[in-house]
Amino acid sequence: MSPVNSRALRPLSELQALESESIHIFREVAATFRRPVMLFSGGKDSVVMLHLAAKAFWPAPVPFELLHVDTGHNFPEVLTYRDEAGEFYGATVKVASVQDYIDDGRLRERPDGQRNPLQTVPLLDAITDGQHDAVFGGGRRDEERARAKERIFSLRDEFGQWDPRNQRPELWSLYNGRHLPGEHVRVFPLSNWTELDVWDYIEAEKIALPSIYYAHEREVALRDGMWVAITPVTPVKKGEETAVRSVRYRTVGDMSCTAAVLSSATTVADVITEVGLSSLTERGATRADDRLSEAAMEDRKREGYF
C-alpha cells in the first residue's frame, strides 16, 4: 500500500474553507436556477464575490450578468472601477438607474436627500424584467442585525419582500432553492465572512479595489458623528466647519449616506491592521441610512432591498 499523502490530509485554513463554501454556493446556484444575476456595485464585497465566481467557473466565463442599481450619487472612482472590473472578468454589467425613475416621476426625492432607500423599486423591476430567479448579494452576517438573521438562500415572495419568519433550514450545507413562479431567491455567498476575512482574502488573492478604500486627502465635515465628504451631493451645512483630512472608506454606498473614517492606511496590510483594531462594523461606523431607525435595514429588506 502506498503511503498516505500528508499534504492531501492537511486541513484547510479558515480562509480556504470560506472560499470553498462560497464556490460551492455559486456552483449550486448555477446548477439549480435558470437565470441568476449578481448585484455588483464595485464595492469590496461585490468585487470579492465576482472574483470567487470567476474561480468557481474557470476556465469558462462567469455564467450570469452583473446588475448595478445606480443611485446617481455614487462615487466617480467606484463607477470607473465597476466598468473596469466587469471588463477584466469578462462579465456584462447592466445598470438600473434611480435617476431615470426620478426623471419620469416613478420615484420622488426624499426630504433627507438619501437615495439608497430609493433603490428598491428599480431593483425589483430589473429582476422582473430580466426574469431572474436567483440574485447574488454581497451581504455578510457580521454587518448588521437584520443580515445576521438571514439564510444563505433567502426566499423573496412575488412582491420581492422578505419574511424573516419564513426561512428554510440549511443543515449540512444543503440549500433549498424551490420557489413559485414570480418568486425569487436572494443568495449570499459571503454570509459567513467577516470584514477582516474579506480584507485577508483581498491580500491573499491580490485583488484590486477602488482607490477610495485607501487613505487619501479629502475635504470633510464632522456631521452626526461621521466624517462626511463635501461634494455637490453633500454640500457643507450652515455652521459646519470643514477641513482636509486623511480618510478612507470602509464601505461605498452612495455619497448621500456614506461617510469616511480617519485613516492613514495606504496598503491592504495597513487596512487589515486597522480593521482588526476596530470595535464598530463598517455599516455602524459610516452609514447614515442605517441610522434612520433601529430597524432601518430590516424594514428595507422586508420591502425588497438587498
C-alpha positions as a Markdown table, in Angstrom:
| # | Residue | x | y | z |
|---|---|---|---|---|
| 1 | Met | 0.0 | 0.0 | 0.0 |
| 2 | Ser | 1.4 | 3.4 | -0.9 |
| 3 | Pro | 2.0 | 5.8 | 1.9 |
| 4 | Val | -0.8 | 8.4 | 2.6 |
| 5 | Asn | -0.1 | 11.8 | 1.1 |
| 6 | Ser | 0.2 | 14.0 | 4.2 |
| 7 | Arg | -0.4 | 17.1 | 2.1 |
| 8 | Ala | -3.8 | 15.7 | 1.0 |
| 9 | Leu | -4.8 | 15.4 | 4.6 |
| 10 | Arg | -3.8 | 18.9 | 5.6 |
| 11 | Pro | -6.9 | 20.8 | 6.8 |
| 12 | Leu | -8.0 | 23.9 | 5.0 |
| 13 | Ser | -7.2 | 27.2 | 6.6 |
| 14 | Glu | -10.2 | 29.3 | 7.7 |
| 15 | Leu | -9.9 | 31.5 | 4.5 |
| 16 | Gln | -9.6 | 28.4 | 2.3 |
| 17 | Ala | -12.7 | 27.0 | 3.9 |
| 18 | Leu | -14.7 | 30.2 | 3.4 |
| 19 | Glu | -13.6 | 30.3 | -0.3 |
| 20 | Ser | -14.6 | 26.6 | -0.8 |
| 21 | Glu | -18.0 | 27.3 | 0.7 |
| 22 | Ser | -18.6 | 30.3 | -1.5 |
| 23 | Ile | -17.5 | 28.5 | -4.6 |
| 24 | His | -19.9 | 25.6 | -3.7 |
| 25 | Ile | -22.7 | 28.1 | -3.4 |
| 26 | Phe | -22.0 | 29.6 | -6.8 |
| 27 | Arg | -21.9 | 26.2 | -8.5 |
| 28 | Glu | -25.1 | 25.1 | -6.6 |
| 29 | Val | -27.0 | 28.2 | -7.9 |
| 30 | Ala | -25.7 | 27.8 | -11.5 |
| 31 | Ala | -26.9 | 24.1 | -11.4 |
| 32 | Thr | -30.3 | 24.9 | -9.8 |
| 33 | Phe | -31.6 | 28.2 | -11.2 |
| 34 | Arg | -32.4 | 29.3 | -14.7 |
| 35 | Arg | -31.4 | 33.0 | -14.8 |
| 36 | Pro | -29.2 | 34.1 | -11.9 |
| 37 | Val | -27.8 | 37.6 | -11.7 |
| 38 | Met | -25.2 | 39.2 | -9.4 |
| 39 | Leu | -25.6 | 42.5 | -7.7 |
| 40 | Phe | -22.4 | 44.4 | -8.4 |
| 41 | Ser | -21.6 | 47.9 | -7.1 |
| 42 | Gly | -17.9 | 47.9 | -7.4 |
| 43 | Gly | -17.5 | 47.8 | -3.6 |
| 44 | Lys | -15.1 | 45.4 | -1.9 |
| 45 | Asp | -17.7 | 42.7 | -1.1 |
| 46 | Ser | -19.1 | 42.6 | -4.6 |
| 47 | Val | -15.6 | 42.5 | -6.0 |
| 48 | Val | -14.6 | 39.6 | -3.9 |
| 49 | Met | -17.9 | 37.9 | -4.8 |
| 50 | Leu | -17.1 | 38.4 | -8.5 |
| 51 | His | -13.6 | 37.0 | -8.0 |
| 52 | Leu | -15.0 | 33.9 | -6.3 |
| 53 | Ala | -17.5 | 33.4 | -9.2 |
| 54 | Ala | -14.7 | 33.6 | -11.7 |
| 55 | Lys | -12.7 | 31.0 | -9.8 |
| 56 | Ala | -15.8 | 28.8 | -9.5 |
| 57 | Phe | -16.3 | 28.5 | -13.2 |
| 58 | Trp | -12.8 | 28.9 | -14.6 |
| 59 | Pro | -11.8 | 28.5 | -17.4 |
| 60 | Ala | -15.4 | 29.1 | -18.6 |
| 61 | Pro | -16.7 | 32.7 | -18.3 |
| 62 | Val | -18.9 | 33.8 | -15.4 |
| 63 | Pro | -22.3 | 32.4 | -16.5 |
| 64 | Phe | -24.5 | 35.3 | -15.4 |
| 65 | Glu | -24.8 | 39.0 | -15.8 |
| 66 | Leu | -23.9 | 41.7 | -13.2 |
| 67 | Leu | -26.5 | 44.2 | -12.1 |
| 68 | His | -25.8 | 47.6 | -10.5 |
| 69 | Val | -28.6 | 49.8 | -9.2 |
| 70 | Asp | -27.0 | 53.2 | -9.7 |
| 71 | Thr | -28.4 | 55.9 | -7.4 |
| 72 | Gly | -26.9 | 58.8 | -9.4 |
| 73 | His | -24.9 | 59.8 | -6.3 |
| 74 | Asn | -22.2 | 57.1 | -6.5 |
| 75 | Phe | -18.6 | 57.9 | -6.1 |
| 76 | Pro | -17.0 | 58.5 | -9.5 |
| 77 | Glu | -14.0 | 56.4 | -8.6 |
| 78 | Val | -16.3 | 53.4 | -7.8 |
| 79 | Leu | -18.2 | 53.8 | -11.1 |
| 80 | Thr | -15.0 | 53.8 | -13.1 |
| 81 | Tyr | -13.8 | 50.7 | -11.2 |
| 82 | Arg | -17.1 | 48.9 | -11.7 |
| 83 | Asp | -16.8 | 49.1 | -15.5 |
| 84 | Glu | -13.1 | 48.2 | -15.5 |
| 85 | Ala | -13.8 | 45.1 | -13.2 |
| 86 | Gly | -16.6 | 44.0 | -15.5 |
| 87 | Glu | -14.3 | 44.1 | -18.5 |
| 88 | Phe | -11.4 | 42.4 | -16.6 |
| 89 | Tyr | -13.6 | 39.5 | -15.5 |
| 90 | Gly | -15.4 | 39.3 | -18.9 |
| 91 | Ala | -18.8 | 39.9 | -17.4 |
| 92 | Thr | -21.7 | 42.0 | -18.7 |
| 93 | Val | -22.7 | 44.9 | -16.4 |
| 94 | Lys | -26.3 | 46.1 | -16.6 |
| 95 | Val | -27.3 | 49.3 | -14.8 |
| 96 | Ala | -30.7 | 50.2 | -13.4 |
| 97 | Ser | -30.8 | 54.0 | -12.8 |
| 98 | Val | -32.6 | 55.6 | -9.9 |
| 99 | Gln | -32.2 | 58.9 | -11.7 |
| 100 | Asp | -34.3 | 57.6 | -14.6 |
| 101 | Tyr | -37.1 | 56.8 | -12.2 |
| 102 | Ile | -36.9 | 60.2 | -10.6 |
| 103 | Asp | -36.9 | 61.9 | -14.0 |
| 104 | Asp | -40.0 | 60.2 | -15.3 |
| 105 | Gly | -41.9 | 60.5 | -12.0 |
| 106 | Arg | -41.9 | 56.9 | -10.8 |
| 107 | Leu | -39.9 | 57.9 | -7.7 |
| 108 | Arg | -39.5 | 61.2 | -5.8 |
| 109 | Glu | -36.5 | 62.6 | -4.0 |
| 110 | Arg | -36.6 | 62.0 | -0.2 |
| 111 | Pro | -36.6 | 65.1 | 2.1 |
| 112 | Asp | -33.3 | 64.0 | 3.6 |
| 113 | Gly | -31.7 | 63.6 | 0.1 |
| 114 | Gln | -30.7 | 60.0 | 0.6 |
| 115 | Arg | -31.1 | 57.8 | -2.4 |
| 116 | Asn | -30.1 | 54.4 | -1.1 |
| 117 | Pro | -33.7 | 53.7 | 0.1 |
| 118 | Leu | -34.9 | 54.5 | -3.4 |
| 119 | Gln | -33.0 | 51.6 | -4.9 |
| 120 | Thr | -35.7 | 49.0 | -4.1 |
| 121 | Val | -38.2 | 49.7 | -6.9 |
| 122 | Pro | -35.5 | 49.8 | -9.8 |
| 123 | Leu | -34.0 | 46.6 | -8.3 |
| 124 | Leu | -37.3 | 44.7 | -8.3 |
| 125 | Asp | -38.2 | 46.0 | -11.8 |
| 126 | Ala | -34.8 | 44.8 | -13.1 |
| 127 | Ile | -35.3 | 41.4 | -11.5 |
| 128 | Thr | -38.7 | 41.1 | -13.0 |
| 129 | Asp | -37.7 | 42.4 | -16.5 |
| 130 | Gly | -34.7 | 40.1 | -16.6 |
| 131 | Gln | -36.8 | 37.1 | -15.3 |
| 132 | His | -34.1 | 36.4 | -12.7 |
| 133 | Asp | -34.9 | 33.6 | -10.3 |
| 134 | Ala | -31.8 | 34.0 | -8.2 |
| 135 | Val | -30.0 | 37.2 | -7.2 |
| 136 | Phe | -26.5 | 37.1 | -5.6 |
| 137 | Gly | -25.8 | 39.7 | -3.0 |
| 138 | Gly | -22.7 | 40.5 | -1.0 |
| 139 | Gly | -24.3 | 40.8 | 2.4 |
| 140 | Arg | -22.4 | 39.4 | 5.4 |
| 141 | Arg | -23.9 | 38.4 | 8.7 |
| 142 | Asp | -21.4 | 40.5 | 10.7 |
| 143 | Glu | -22.5 | 43.7 | 9.1 |
| 144 | Glu | -25.9 | 44.3 | 10.7 |
| 145 | Arg | -28.5 | 42.6 | 12.8 |
| 146 | Ala | -31.1 | 42.1 | 10.1 |
| 147 | Arg | -28.5 | 40.5 | 7.8 |
| 148 | Ala | -27.4 | 38.2 | 10.7 |
| 149 | Lys | -30.9 | 36.7 | 10.7 |
| 150 | Glu | -30.9 | 35.8 | 7.0 |
| 151 | Arg | -30.2 | 32.4 | 5.5 |
| 152 | Ile | -27.7 | 31.9 | 2.6 |
| 153 | Phe | -30.7 | 31.1 | 0.3 |
| 154 | Ser | -33.3 | 33.7 | 1.2 |
| 155 | Leu | -36.7 | 33.4 | -0.4 |
| 156 | Arg | -38.5 | 36.5 | -1.7 |
| 157 | Asp | -42.2 | 36.5 | -2.4 |
| 158 | Glu | -43.9 | 37.6 | -5.7 |
| 159 | Phe | -43.5 | 41.3 | -4.4 |
| 160 | Gly | -39.8 | 40.8 | -3.7 |
| 161 | Gln | -40.4 | 41.0 | 0.0 |
| 162 | Trp | -38.6 | 39.1 | 2.7 |
| 163 | Asp | -40.3 | 37.5 | 5.7 |
| 164 | Pro | -37.8 | 36.8 | 8.4 |
| 165 | Arg | -40.2 | 34.2 | 10.0 |
| 166 | Asn | -40.4 | 32.2 | 6.8 |
| 167 | Gln | -36.9 | 30.9 | 6.4 |
| 168 | Arg | -35.7 | 27.5 | 5.5 |
| 169 | Pro | -33.2 | 25.3 | 7.4 |
| 170 | Glu | -29.8 | 24.9 | 5.9 |
| 171 | Leu | -28.4 | 21.8 | 7.6 |
| 172 | Trp | -25.2 | 20.2 | 6.3 |
| 173 | Ser | -24.9 | 23.0 | 3.7 |
| 174 | Leu | -28.0 | 21.7 | 1.9 |
| 175 | Tyr | -29.8 | 24.6 | 0.2 |
| 176 | Asn | -33.4 | 24.7 | -0.9 |
| 177 | Gly | -33.9 | 26.8 | -4.0 |
| 178 | Arg | -37.5 | 25.9 | -4.6 |
| 179 | His | -39.8 | 28.8 | -5.4 |
| 180 | Leu | -43.1 | 29.5 | -7.1 |
| 181 | Pro | -43.4 | 31.5 | -10.3 |
| 182 | Gly | -42.9 | 35.1 | -9.6 |
| 183 | Glu | -40.8 | 34.5 | -6.5 |
| 184 | His | -37.1 | 34.6 | -6.5 |
| 185 | Val | -34.2 | 33.7 | -4.1 |
| 186 | Arg | -31.5 | 36.0 | -2.8 |
| 187 | Val | -28.2 | 34.2 | -2.4 |
| 188 | Phe | -25.4 | 35.4 | -0.1 |
| 189 | Pro | -22.2 | 33.6 | -0.8 |
| 190 | Leu | -20.3 | 35.7 | 1.8 |
| 191 | Ser | -22.7 | 35.2 | 4.6 |
| 192 | Asn | -20.1 | 33.6 | 6.9 |
| 193 | Trp | -17.3 | 36.0 | 6.1 |
| 194 | Thr | -16.3 | 39.0 | 8.2 |
| 195 | Glu | -14.9 | 42.3 | 7.1 |
| 196 | Leu | -11.5 | 41.1 | 8.2 |
| 197 | Asp | -11.9 | 37.8 | 6.2 |
| 198 | Val | -12.7 | 39.9 | 3.1 |
| 199 | Trp | -9.6 | 42.0 | 3.5 |
| 200 | Asp | -7.4 | 38.9 | 4.2 |
| 201 | Tyr | -8.7 | 37.4 | 1.0 |
| 202 | Ile | -8.1 | 40.6 | -0.9 |
| 203 | Glu | -4.5 | 40.5 | 0.3 |
| 204 | Ala | -4.1 | 36.7 | -0.5 |
| 205 | Glu | -5.6 | 37.0 | -4.0 |
| 206 | Lys | -4.1 | 40.4 | -4.8 |
| 207 | Ile | -7.5 | 41.8 | -5.8 |
| 208 | Ala | -7.6 | 45.4 | -6.9 |
| 209 | Leu | -10.1 | 47.8 | -5.4 |
| 210 | Pro | -11.3 | 51.4 | -6.0 |
| 211 | Ser | -8.8 | 53.9 | -4.6 |
| 212 | Ile | -11.2 | 55.3 | -2.0 |
| 213 | Tyr | -10.8 | 52.2 | 0.1 |
| 214 | Tyr | -7.3 | 53.5 | 1.0 |
| 215 | Ala | -6.2 | 56.7 | 2.8 |
| 216 | His | -6.3 | 59.9 | 0.7 |
| 217 | Glu | -6.9 | 63.6 | 1.4 |
| 218 | Arg | -10.5 | 64.8 | 1.1 |
| 219 | Glu | -12.4 | 67.8 | 2.3 |
| 220 | Val | -14.8 | 66.6 | 5.1 |
| 221 | Ala | -17.1 | 67.9 | 7.8 |
| 222 | Leu | -18.0 | 66.1 | 11.1 |
| 223 | Arg | -21.8 | 65.5 | 10.8 |
| 224 | Asp | -23.7 | 63.4 | 13.3 |
| 225 | Gly | -20.5 | 61.9 | 14.5 |
| 226 | Met | -19.4 | 60.9 | 11.0 |
| 227 | Trp | -16.9 | 62.4 | 8.6 |
| 228 | Val | -18.9 | 63.4 | 5.5 |
| 229 | Ala | -17.2 | 64.4 | 2.3 |
| 230 | Ile | -18.1 | 67.8 | 0.9 |
| 231 | Thr | -19.5 | 67.2 | -2.6 |
| 232 | Pro | -22.2 | 68.6 | -4.7 |
| 233 | Val | -24.5 | 65.9 | -3.3 |
| 234 | Thr | -23.4 | 66.6 | 0.3 |
| 235 | Pro | -22.6 | 70.3 | 0.5 |
| 236 | Val | -21.4 | 72.0 | 3.7 |
| 237 | Lys | -24.3 | 72.9 | 6.0 |
| 238 | Lys | -24.7 | 76.2 | 7.9 |
| 239 | Gly | -22.4 | 76.3 | 10.9 |
| 240 | Glu | -20.3 | 73.4 | 9.8 |
| 241 | Glu | -16.5 | 73.6 | 9.8 |
| 242 | Thr | -14.7 | 71.8 | 7.0 |
| 243 | Ala | -11.1 | 70.5 | 6.9 |
| 244 | Val | -8.9 | 68.5 | 4.6 |
| 245 | Arg | -8.2 | 65.2 | 6.4 |
| 246 | Ser | -6.6 | 61.9 | 5.6 |
| 247 | Val | -9.6 | 59.5 | 5.3 |
| 248 | Arg | -10.7 | 56.3 | 3.6 |
| 249 | Tyr | -14.0 | 54.5 | 3.1 |
| 250 | Arg | -14.8 | 51.2 | 4.7 |
| 251 | Thr | -18.0 | 50.8 | 2.6 |
| 252 | Val | -19.0 | 52.5 | -0.6 |
| 253 | Gly | -22.7 | 53.2 | -0.8 |
| 254 | Asp | -23.7 | 56.4 | -2.5 |
| 255 | Met | -22.4 | 59.8 | -1.4 |
| 256 | Ser | -25.6 | 60.9 | 0.2 |
| 257 | Cys | -25.4 | 58.3 | 3.0 |
| 258 | Thr | -21.8 | 57.0 | 3.2 |
| 259 | Ala | -19.2 | 58.6 | 5.5 |
| 260 | Ala | -15.4 | 58.2 | 5.6 |
| 261 | Val | -13.2 | 57.3 | 8.5 |
| 262 | Leu | -10.0 | 59.0 | 9.6 |
| 263 | Ser | -7.2 | 56.8 | 8.4 |
| 264 | Ser | -3.6 | 56.6 | 7.3 |
| 265 | Ala | -3.9 | 53.1 | 5.8 |
| 266 | Thr | -2.5 | 53.2 | 2.3 |
| 267 | Thr | -2.0 | 49.4 | 1.8 |
| 268 | Val | -4.1 | 46.3 | 2.3 |
| 269 | Ala | -1.8 | 45.3 | 5.2 |
| 270 | Asp | -2.5 | 48.7 | 6.8 |
| 271 | Val | -6.2 | 48.3 | 6.4 |
| 272 | Ile | -6.1 | 44.8 | 7.9 |
| 273 | Thr | -4.4 | 46.1 | 11.0 |
| 274 | Glu | -6.9 | 49.0 | 11.2 |
| 275 | Val | -10.0 | 46.7 | 10.8 |
| 276 | Gly | -8.6 | 44.3 | 13.4 |
| 277 | Leu | -8.5 | 47.1 | 16.0 |
| 278 | Ser | -11.9 | 48.5 | 15.2 |
| 279 | Ser | -14.8 | 47.9 | 17.5 |
| 280 | Leu | -17.5 | 49.0 | 15.1 |
| 281 | Thr | -18.7 | 47.3 | 11.9 |
| 282 | Glu | -18.3 | 49.3 | 8.7 |
| 283 | Arg | -22.0 | 50.0 | 8.4 |
| 284 | Gly | -22.3 | 51.1 | 12.0 |
| 285 | Ala | -19.4 | 53.4 | 11.7 |
| 286 | Thr | -20.2 | 55.0 | 8.3 |
| 287 | Arg | -23.7 | 54.5 | 7.0 |
| 288 | Ala | -26.3 | 57.2 | 7.7 |
| 289 | Asp | -29.1 | 55.2 | 6.0 |
| 290 | Asp | -28.8 | 52.5 | 8.8 |
| 291 | Arg | -29.4 | 55.2 | 11.4 |
| 292 | Leu | -32.8 | 56.2 | 10.2 |
| 293 | Ser | -34.3 | 53.9 | 12.8 |
| 294 | Glu | -33.3 | 50.9 | 15.0 |
| 295 | Ala | -34.8 | 48.6 | 12.4 |
| 296 | Ala | -33.9 | 50.6 | 9.2 |
| 297 | Met | -32.2 | 47.7 | 7.4 |
| 298 | Glu | -34.8 | 45.1 | 8.3 |
| 299 | Asp | -37.6 | 47.4 | 7.2 |
| 300 | Arg | -35.9 | 47.9 | 3.8 |
| 301 | Lys | -35.2 | 44.2 | 3.4 |
| 302 | Arg | -38.9 | 43.4 | 4.1 |
| 303 | Glu | -39.7 | 45.8 | 1.2 |
| 304 | Gly | -37.3 | 44.1 | -1.2 |
| 305 | Tyr | -34.0 | 45.9 | -0.6 |
| 306 | Phe | -30.7 | 43.9 | -0.8 |
